[in-house]
């Protein structure tokens, strides 16, 4: 249901009083995948004032790492980025900017994650690329595969090696 296109007009049509107020805080409808990803980026960019910082410890300006995160020598984490508990980033991989990597994710050798949200236990194979996408829990992206801007993958999806989404 769309609040602004269905619910509020129905209230008014039925003669039920509807009121509003000006919120002093950040507010964003995250009812679409694009809006959800944009809200995550707003948080990384500091546009959201919150009582809670991103999860994990800030190891340098704009980079938060959860407990037990392993970043191999030669891997790069570019701010702003958040990497959840127990995640592993292999040698030569690049995470960020604007990447949110969930718990226990595996970022393979020379893989790249930018402007993307990876939920829990996502695995990117060697030289896989995730740019501007949202990947649900347990998604597997094969070696040399690319998942591009605007792609949303459901939990458990598998992207075969050398595939490109969208095509």
Number of C-alpha atoms within 10 A of each C-alpha: 7 8 9 9 9 10 12 16 14 13 12 11 10 9 9 11 9 9 6 5 5 5 7 6 9 11 9 11 8 13 10 9 14 16 13 16 20 17 19 18 22 15 16 22 14 12 11 15 10 11 6 6 13 20 14 17 14 15 10 10 10 18 22 21 24 21 14 14 18 16 20 14 11 13 19 18 21 17 18 23 27 28 31 25 20 17 24 21 27 21 17 19 24 24 27 22 20 27 30 27 28 23 22 21 26 22 30 24 21 22 26 25 27 22 22 30 25 25 20 21 23 24 24 28 23 21 20 26 25 26 20 20 23 25 27 19 20 19 22 23 27 21 22 18 22 25 25 19 17 16 18 18 18 13 16 14 15 14 20 15 16 13 16 15 15 10 7
